């Protein structure tokens, strides 16, 4: 399969003669083997197969293989949520005493994980602005730095990652580059093609696309050489829990995702439920149809917002005068920029409250990126835990409204938003 459209529909599960056409839901925790030797080989990683759903499940594998095919990696791991995907990826690379660099223009939950929870665990995050110059980023790197973390499209700031800059720094210092590709999805952007080594997703968002299933995915690009790299002892030192196995040596280009599964998932247990994996696969079947519609609707709405007297500014990389327009044209398939539009409403928080209450089609929910349009005021919801200083660093001013533009008719979307804006200024 060459076309990503075909991969959305067909990749991940290939039924054999007489088997179900649709990926089955394997609702079982355990799997039967005829001999203890066969089971022992699975535990020693000498054979492939399923022995306990915390480590692997056939339904989850269908989802993992589909997303891996879309991203162009060597393997994937489905997790219980997007946050658990990020946490597992971090702990697969860093330990207490280590540090990493992250763009401050990231999802609020991720920012809090990095800024508070990981610091309590002894892992230090060094934040940089998305547009910080390379020299200033490099000044933060030392021998304990393990990776760089970016978002393809920052939620809710809407900024587009400078892959060229961050991948050049990562290569120069032998660092893993991790990217959250949730908002763009592999239909719009494939970060492995721009130097990223590990991708994480909140599959809860566009991959599912219908607000039915919480989940996450880690995808390994297989394009980073861990073997012999002194920054990564977890991959180069013998693992006592697997009789001295050395992951970088024994699993080669797939060592990251293998270790994430058999160590990270084994110990933390943040596995996706098979039913959620099944529903997410159904969502991805139409990803290639939904993402263009989301993007087209969002662009039309962004243009209308630019002409509204109730709006101070609009952030959408699909607008020709947007600061990230050129990056979007460079990195994104057909220039699509997904369905998230952020704008600054005149009148600050008070106007933001009036605006949300006046909406009809757009619903106030703690979510983004499904077929139904929704709205949120991040400063008082998803980013509520951040200080004013941290809000500014994350690119989330108090007047920012985040719109998740769905796949409804554009005439209804425009009427709802523009009508509510009028009410907000009274």
C-alpha angles and dihedrals in degrees: 000000000000104000116081087214090061092044090055089059104032111023124101102034129053113182118214127216110312095002125126114282090219122059105267123232106241100201097184132113095202142037130213126238128185098221136035088228091062091051092047092053089055092052091048090050090240092122135033123236143090125292105151128013093229087070099033144342130188094236092048089047090057090057093043092051092047095052091042089054091049093050095040097236136140098245145346140209125210115219138189094258143350090262092054090050090055093044093050091048091051095047090047088064109026139050135184109303094030128107140201140192123241137177109249089218095085140114112299095239091052091047091054092046090053098039100043118009099042091046088057086055091053096255112126123212118205108201124210132180115257090247098041109138118255095247093058091048092049090053088066095056121100137158091281095055109114108178150343121243125204139160121230091220111011115233114251101350091066094216118150119230119247096231094179093058099043096043091049091053092046092051093046092057100032093248130151113244113216121192133190103218097177101119099042098037120200089280090070102027135014104197095190087072089061100049102278115142104191129028127198128192138189092220085191087084128053096343091063090029097181105071093245106110133046112210149126140216134208116200124193116213093201087218101112124086108222095166110111094355105138091210091070113055090154087070099035104041121077113267109228092201089063099042095266098314114167108214098202090051101038100041103030116187091006096052095109097055093039092055091044089058104039097037108020099038092035091057103033099034098206094151125160117246112249091235090056090048090052093050092047091053089053088052094051090052087076100033091109090055098043102046096060090048093048089049096046093048092046093050092050091049093046090054091050092049090053088062096048120107089211093063126081098187142350127215115201121130092214091070111098093227094048116118090234098044095106092049090050091052090048100046106024127081109251089345093283111158102188126241106293116110122177124192140169114241121212111244098039122230095350092055090043090058092049091048094053093047092051095055121101110173093036111068127206104243137146091244145082139194108039130119093266118076116244141174138213139177100218098194090065098034127022093018096034092114093060124094120239088258092052090046090057091046090052091050093246110129119186094256095054116124118191117209121192102202113211134200098268123121110296093226090061092045093052094046092051097048098039092046092051091049090058090053092048093062097052 
